[in-house]
Amino acid sequence: MIKRLAAVLVGVAMLLAGSALAAGNPSPPVGMSWGGPALGVWSPDLSKLNDVLGATLNVKIDVPLTFISGIGDAGIIPGFSVGGFGGGGSVREGNLRFAAGFGGFMFNRTLPLKEGYWFYGGFLGGGGAELVINDDSQPPTTIGDALSTAQQTYLKTGFFVIGPQVGLQIPVTPFIQFRASAGYLLAVGGDWELVGRYELSGGRVNWSGPTAQIGVVFGGSWPTSPPVPMLEEATVNL
């Protein structure tokens, strides 16, 4: 499903961009600034982790993962923009809570559409995930019980991400635009650690995978100022 959604978003962006460029649209704005929330999906490979969770806790984490993110994008050079993003989501299965997210810096080439613009570029950043398992089989009744018996297991991991993206923004009003994008995360790292101290083997997640986001952004853009005509030299007849 996630691969189909990413392919559809890329295809729509390409088709709209091609038709707009063929129609001879004006140059992109000199100034632009947009930001807002987005809903996304992400499809890392959790198969090895799910094997361990199934054997020990009889639970499974489904993909794609859904997440909520924030996006900010701005530019002062025609045809280019830079910005940042970040987001994450969590899943609960029985006594297990799983949370993951990523964020960082993005840079895009922007090209005008008849309404709005499309963009392509990349992103660079990092992410992390955590697993929290609660043992409720023998809940403590005293402080001594709580201190002497582990009731919770906390695992965490971190990773570096880089990847391409393509998308489009279509105006709803002069100050509100719909934004859709698709990309692919290339991730490095991801070994699990117990309470941030002991590195563990097994259950490693391949965080690389396709991702897509849709959202609404708020802001505005400022068109290129028209060229100032040169003053013609007056001819004085003596």
Buried (B, 14 or more C-beta within 10 A) or exposed (E): EBBEBBEEBBEBBBEBBEEBBEEEBEEBBBBBBBBBBBBBBBBBBBEEBBEEBEEEEEBBBEBBBEBBBBBBBBBEEBBBBBBBBBBBBBBEBEBBBBBBBBBBEBBBBBBBBBEBBBBBBBBEBBBBBBBBBEEEEEEEEEEEEEEEEEBEBBBBBBBBBBBEBBBBBBBEEEEBBBBBBBBBBBBEBBBBBEEEEEEEEEBBBBBBBBBBBBBBBEBEBEEEEEEEEEEEEEEEEE
